[in-house]
Structure formats: structure tokens, C-alpha cells
Amino acid sequence: MKVPLSRLALARSGDKGDGSNVGIIARTPEIYEFLAANLTAARVKQHFHEIAKGEVERFVAPNLLALNFLLHDSLGGGGSASLKTDAQGKTHGLGLLLMELDVPDELIPDE
């Protein structure tokens, strides 16, 4: 079933200079395993193709059930140097939670 990432995980984001940092925290260990296999840097780069002008790096933190993405060159200079409305990337976590994924039914938590 196709569901938004928000059904599977939580997110937190912010700036790292001219890049944004997006952390995704799975709701269960089983969901983490699914996300570790399916939520790739390339997929995140495609999702943010309009703002992520540079490389997207992925870091895993299995002990936290988390994946962290660094979107290089995504903030138009960052902080006060940027003309972007969200120069600190605070909305990028929510933006990633809108991504839809094909997920096995047994992994989808009850609402």
C-alpha cells in the first residue's frame, strides 16, 4: 500500500551551513529495517530535486532507529545569507514526511 512517510516515522530538521539536515526516526524496529533498505539518498534527492542542488548523504543510526540525511547546497547560502523563506531548513523534515512509499500492509501502524 502507498502511504506517506509520516505514517511510519517522525522527523526533525535544521540547517548545517548551506545544507539542511533531516533526521527520520522510525516508529518500530521493523519499520526501521524497511526504511534502511528503501529510503535511500538517491530517493531523498529525487524528492527534494527542486531544492537539493548538491549531493545528498545518508547516515544510519540503528541504535536510534534513525536515518539522517544531509542535503548539501539546499539553503541558498544558509542563515542570513539566503533569500529563501526557510533559510534554516526547518520545514524539510515535514517535506520528507510527505514522501509516499509502497509499504507492506503489516508494517503500517494503526491510526
N, C-alpha and C positions, 0 to 999 in steps of 0.2 A: 504494500500500500504506500502511496506517496504522501508523506507528511512533512510539515515544516520542522526544521531542526529544533525549534522551541519545544516540541513535544518530547524531545529526547535529552535536552541539555539546557544548561544555564550559560550565560556569557558575561564577560567583563572586558572592557576595552579602554584604551587610553593611548596617549602619544609616547613615542620614543624618538624624539627629534623630528625628522621629516617622515617618519614611518608610524603606522599605528600598530598596536599590539592587541591582539584579540585572543582571549582565553576562552575555551569551551570546556565546560565541566559536565561530564555525563551523569545522568541520574542513577545509573546502576553499573556494576562491573560488566554485565553483558552488553549494555549499550556502549560502554567504552570500547570494548573489543570490536564491535561493529564500526564505530566511528574511526578507530585507529586504522581499520582496513579500508574504509570508504571515504573518509573526509581528508582528502589529500591537499597538498599545497597547490597543485595544478587546478583542482576543483575550486578552491577558495579564490585563486587568481582569476579564474573564469567568472565566478560570481561577482567579484569586485572589478571587472575589467574596465569600468569607466573611471575608477579612482586609483587602482593599484598600478601605477606606471612602472614600478620596478619589480624586482624579484619578490616572491612570497616564500618565506621559510616556515617550516613546521617543526615544532619541538614537542616531544612526548613527555608526559609526566604520569606514568601509570599508577604510581603510588597516590596520586591525587585524582585519578580517573579523568585526567585533563589533557587537552591538546592546546598548544599555544601557537598562534600564527603571527608572524611579523610581516606586515605589508610595507615594504620599502617604497619610498617615494610616493606616498599616498596622501600627504597632508599639505601639498602646495608650499612647502618651506617650513611648515610647522609653527605652532605658537603664534606670536605676534607678527611673524614674517609672512603669514598666509592670509589670503583674501577669502579663504573658504569659511563657510558658516560654522563648520565643526572642525576647527583647526587642531583640536586635540584628539580627534577620533573617538569621542565618547559614544557616538551612535553606531560605530562599526560593529560592536557586539550584537546590537539589535538587528542590524542589517544582515549579519551572518545567520542569525536565528530564523530569518525569513526564508533561507535556502530550503528547497524541498528535496527530500531524499526518498528513494524507494527502500522501504524498511520492511523486514519480515513482521507479520502480524504479532507474533509472540513477543517482540521487543517493544511494542508500542504501549506505553503506560496508560492506564485508565485515566480519564479526565476527571 
